[in-house]
Amino acid sequence: MHYETTVPTVRDRVVQMATLLILEPIFEADFLDCSYGFRPGRSAHQALEEIRGHLQAGYQAVYDADLKGYFDSIPHSQLLACVRMRVVDRSVLQLIRMWLEAPIVERSEEQGGGSKWSRPKKGTPQGGVASPLLANLYLHWFDALFHGPEGPARKADVKLVRYADDFVALAKQMGAETIEYIESRLEGKFQLEINREKTRVVDLREEGASLDFLGYTFRYDRDLQGRDQKYLNMFPSKKAVQREREKLHEMTDSHQCFKPIPILIGELNRHLKGWASYFSKGYSTGAHWEIDWYVRGRLIQHLQRRSQRPFRPPKGVSWYQHLQQLGLARLTELVHA
C-alpha cells in the first residue's frame, strides 16, 4: 500500500499565510524564551549560543531528547485544544481543523488496485504554511509545564533549550526525577513517542563526552597551549560535514552534471557560502579546511573526466591556483564576504 498526502494548493497556502499573520502574534505573546524554532527574530544560532552559555555556567549534564516522527504524531484533538485556549473564532478553528484533516490517499500497488481516502487523526500537513506554528504551539505547553511550579526548571534548576522538536535539558546534576518528569509528560500527557535509541544522557565533564545539536558538536577539549585546563570546543558535527560532502559529491558528479565550468563553480560558491554562513560559529576552521580540500579534489576529478585527454592546468600553475583563477572561493573567504 502506498500513502499520499494532499499538498496544499496555491489558494490554500495564501489563506494559511493570511491566517498565520493573524495567529502568530497571538501565540508569540505566550511562547517562552527557551524556544527558538520557527519564531520571528529567533534562530538556530541563538539556541546554540544559549546552550554554550549554560554549559560554561556549569550545566554540563545533558538530557538529549529525540522525538520519533513528531510532526506526524501530534494528536489533533489536543492540538486544537491548545489553539482554543487563545482563539475563540469558530470559523478560524474550523479552518485549522480542515487543514489538519487534509485527506490521505491509500493507493494499492497491485495491478488494477484502487485508492481509498481517509482523514488523519494525528500530525500536521506537509507543506502547510501554518504547520510549523501549530507544531511549535503544541510543544509550547510542554515548555510551560517544564517551567511551572512542579517542573524541573524550578524544582531542580534545569535549563531547557528547544528548537522545534529538538531540545536539550541541561543541569549541574541530572537526576532521575527530571528524566522521569520529561518522559512521562511527553509520552503521557502529550501522547508523543521518545526515540529511546537516540535519546541519551551525557555528562560533558566526562572524558571524550560530546553533545550534538543542530549540526554542531559541543565537547570539552584539552587546552591548545598545554595549560592544565579544558576549553569548550564547538564545531560542525561529523554528520553535518558528511552530509555536506555528499551534497558536493552530487553537485560535481561528472556523469550527471554537464554544466559549463563557470556556471558549476558559481553554483558551488553560492552553496558553500550558505553552508559557511551557518557553520561559522565556534571553532569551525578544521571543518572549513576539510570541505575546501574535498571540493577541490572533486572539481579536479570532474575536470579530468570531462576531457578526452588528461586535463592539466597551465604550465607553472598549480591546481590550487588554477581553481582560484576559475573563480572557486574558499570557505574562509566566503565567511567574511
C-alpha positions in Angstrom: 0.0 0.0 0.0 1.3 3.5 -1.0 0.3 6.5 1.0 0.0 10.1 -0.4 -0.9 13.3 1.4 -2.7 16.0 -0.4 -0.4 19.0 -1.0 -1.9 22.5 -0.2 -2.9 24.4 -3.4 -1.8 27.9 -4.0 -5.1 29.2 -2.7 -4.8 27.1 0.4 -1.3 28.5 1.0 -2.5 32.1 0.6 -5.3 31.5 3.1 -2.9 29.8 5.5 -0.4 32.7 5.2 -3.2 35.2 6.0 -4.3 33.2 9.0 -0.6 32.8 10.1 -0.2 36.6 10.1 -3.1 36.9 12.5 -2.3 34.0 14.8 1.4 34.3 15.1 1.5 37.5 17.2 -1.2 35.9 19.5 0.8 32.8 20.2 4.1 34.7 20.2 2.9 36.6 23.3 2.8 33.3 25.2 5.9 31.5 23.9 8.8 31.2 26.3 12.4 32.3 25.9 13.6 28.7 25.8 12.0 28.2 22.4 13.9 29.2 19.2 12.5 27.3 16.2 10.0 28.8 13.7 9.8 32.1 15.5 10.4 35.6 14.1 13.6 37.2 15.2 14.9 33.9 16.6 17.4 31.5 15.1 19.3 28.2 15.5 22.5 30.2 16.2 20.8 31.8 19.2 19.8 28.4 20.5 23.4 27.2 20.1 24.7 30.3 22.0 22.2 29.6 24.8 23.5 26.1 25.1 27.1 27.2 25.1 26.3 29.8 27.9 24.6 27.1 30.1 27.5 24.7 29.6 30.0 27.4 30.5 27.9 28.2 33.6 28.3 24.6 34.8 25.1 23.0 33.5 27.1 20.1 31.8 24.8 17.1 32.5 22.5 17.0 29.5 19.4 15.1 28.6 19.5 15.0 24.8 16.0 14.1 23.6 14.8 12.7 20.2 11.1 12.6 19.4 10.1 10.0 16.9 8.1 11.4 13.9 7.0 14.4 15.9 5.3 16.3 13.1 3.4 13.2 12.1 2.3 12.2 15.6 0.7 15.4 17.1 -2.8 14.4 18.2 -5.3 16.7 16.5 -7.8 16.8 19.4 -5.1 18.0 21.8 -3.6 20.4 19.3 -7.0 22.0 18.7 -7.5 22.3 22.4 -4.2 24.3 22.6 -5.5 26.6 19.8 -8.8 27.1 21.5 -7.0 28.4 24.6 -6.2 31.6 22.7 -8.6 31.5 19.7 -12.4 31.6 20.0 -13.4 32.4 16.5 -15.3 29.3 15.3 -14.5 29.9 11.6 -10.8 30.0 12.3 -11.0 26.9 14.4 -12.9 25.1 11.6 -10.3 26.2 9.1 -7.4 24.8 11.1 -9.3 21.6 11.6 -9.8 21.3 7.8 -6.0 21.8 7.3 -5.2 19.2 9.8 -7.6 16.7 8.4 -6.5 17.0 4.8 -7.2 13.6 3.2 -4.6 10.9 2.9 -4.9 8.7 -0.2 -4.1 5.0 0.1 -3.2 3.6 -3.3 -2.9 -0.2 -3.8 0.3 -1.1 -5.6 -1.3 -4.3 -7.0 -2.3 -4.1 -10.7 -5.8 -2.7 -11.0 -5.8 -1.7 -7.4 -7.9 1.2 -6.4 -7.5 4.0 -3.9 -9.0 4.7 -0.5 -9.3 8.1 1.2 -9.1 8.7 4.9 -8.7 11.6 7.3 -5.7 11.6 9.7 -6.2 12.0 13.5 -2.6 13.0 14.0 0.1 15.1 12.5 0.4 18.5 10.8 0.1 18.6 6.9 3.3 18.5 4.9 4.0 21.8 3.1 1.4 23.7 5.1 2.4 27.3 5.8 0.8 27.2 9.3 2.2 23.8 10.2 5.4 25.0 11.9 3.5 27.4 14.1 1.0 24.7 15.1 3.7 22.2 15.8 5.6 24.8 17.9 2.4 25.7 19.8 1.9 22.1 20.9 5.3 21.8 22.5 4.9 25.3 24.0 2.7 23.7 26.6 5.5 21.3 27.5 7.8 24.3 27.9 5.2 25.8 30.2 4.9 22.7 32.3 8.7 22.4 32.5 8.9 25.9 33.9 5.9 25.6 36.1 5.8 25.3 39.9 6.3 21.5 39.8 8.6 21.4 36.8 12.3 20.7 36.7 13.2 24.3 36.0 12.1 25.4 39.4 12.4 22.2 41.4 15.9 21.1 40.1 17.4 24.2 38.4 17.3 22.5 35.0 17.6 24.6 31.8 15.6 23.9 28.7 16.6 24.9 25.1 14.3 23.9 22.3 14.4 24.3 18.6 11.1 23.0 17.2 11.1 19.3 18.2 14.8 19.2 19.0 15.5 20.0 22.6 18.0 19.5 25.4 17.7 19.8 29.2 20.8 20.9 31.0 21.6 20.5 34.7 24.6 20.5 37.1 23.5 17.1 38.1 20.9 15.2 36.0 18.5 13.5 38.4 16.3 10.5 37.7 13.3 12.6 38.7 14.0 15.1 35.9 14.3 12.3 33.3 11.1 10.7 34.6 9.3 14.0 34.5 10.2 14.8 30.9 9.5 11.3 29.6 6.2 10.8 31.5 4.8 14.1 30.3 5.8 13.7 26.7 4.6 10.2 26.4 1.7 10.5 28.7 0.0 13.9 28.6 1.3 14.8 25.1 1.0 11.3 23.6 4.3 11.6 21.8 6.9 8.9 21.3 10.5 9.2 22.5 13.1 7.5 20.3 15.0 5.5 23.0 17.8 4.6 20.7 18.7 8.2 20.0 17.8 9.8 23.3 20.6 9.8 25.9 22.0 11.4 29.0 25.6 12.7 28.6 27.8 14.4 31.1 30.3 16.7 29.3 32.7 16.6 32.3 33.5 13.0 31.4 36.5 12.4 29.2 35.6 12.4 25.5 31.9 13.1 26.1 30.2 15.3 23.5 26.8 16.7 22.6 25.5 17.1 19.0 22.7 19.7 18.5 21.6 21.5 15.3 24.6 20.4 13.3 27.2 21.3 15.9 29.2 19.3 18.4 30.0 20.6 21.9 32.9 19.0 23.7 35.5 19.9 26.3 39.0 19.5 25.0 42.4 20.0 26.4 43.9 23.4 26.2 45.8 24.0 22.9 48.5 25.9 24.8 49.2 23.0 27.0 47.8 24.5 30.2 46.2 22.3 32.8 42.6 23.2 31.9 40.0 22.4 29.3 38.0 24.7 27.0 34.5 24.3 25.5 35.0 23.3 21.9 32.1 24.0 19.5 32.5 22.9 15.9 30.5 21.4 12.9 29.5 17.8 13.7 30.8 14.8 11.8 27.3 14.2 10.4 27.0 17.8 9.2 30.4 17.6 7.4 29.5 14.2 5.9 26.2 15.5 4.6 28.0 18.4 3.0 30.5 16.1 1.4 27.6 14.0 0.0 26.0 17.2 -1.4 29.2 18.3 -3.0 29.7 14.9 -4.5 26.3 15.1 -6.1 26.9 18.6 -7.4 30.2 17.6 -9.0 29.2 14.2 -10.4 30.5 14.3 -13.9 28.1 11.6 -15.0 25.2 13.8 -14.2 26.5 17.3 -14.3 27.1 18.7 -17.8 27.1 22.4 -17.0 29.9 24.7 -18.1 32.6 25.0 -15.5 32.0 28.8 -14.8 28.3 28.0 -14.1 29.1 25.0 -11.9 31.7 27.0 -9.9 29.2 29.8 -9.4 26.6 27.3 -8.1 29.3 25.8 -5.8 30.3 29.2 -4.4 26.6 30.1 -3.6 26.0 26.7 -2.0 29.3 26.9 0.0 28.5 30.4 1.1 25.2 29.3 2.6 27.0 26.4 4.4 29.8 28.6 5.7 27.3 31.2 6.9 25.6 28.6 9.2 28.7 26.8 10.2 30.8 29.8 11.1 30.3 29.6 14.9 32.8 28.3 17.4 35.9 26.7 16.1 35.0 25.8 12.6 38.3 26.2 10.8 39.1 22.5 10.7 35.8 21.7 9.1 36.2 24.5 6.6 39.6 23.2 5.6 38.2 19.7 5.2 35.4 20.9 2.9 37.7 23.1 0.9 40.1 20.2 0.3 37.2 17.9 -0.6 35.5 20.3 -3.1 38.8 21.0 -4.8 39.5 17.3 -5.2 36.1 16.7 -6.6 36.5 19.5 -9.1 39.9 18.2 -10.3 38.3 14.8 -10.9 35.4 16.5 -12.6 37.7 18.4 -15.0 39.8 15.4 -15.8 36.7 13.2 -16.6 35.2 15.8 -18.9 38.3 16.0 -21.0 39.1 13.4 -23.7 42.8 13.9 -22.8 44.2 14.1 -19.3 43.4 17.7 -18.2 46.2 19.7 -16.7 46.4 23.3 -15.5 48.5 25.7 -17.5 52.3 25.3 -17.2 53.7 26.7 -14.0 50.2 27.0 -12.4 49.2 24.6 -9.6 45.8 23.0 -9.4 45.0 25.2 -6.4 45.9 28.4 -8.3 44.1 27.2 -11.4 40.8 26.6 -9.4 41.2 30.1 -7.9 41.6 31.5 -11.4 38.4 29.7 -12.4 36.7 31.5 -9.6 36.3 28.9 -6.9 36.2 30.6 -3.5 37.5 29.3 -0.2 35.1 28.9 2.8 37.2 31.2 4.9 36.8 33.9 2.2 33.0 33.2 1.9 32.5 33.6 5.7 33.9 37.1 5.7 32.4 38.1 2.3 
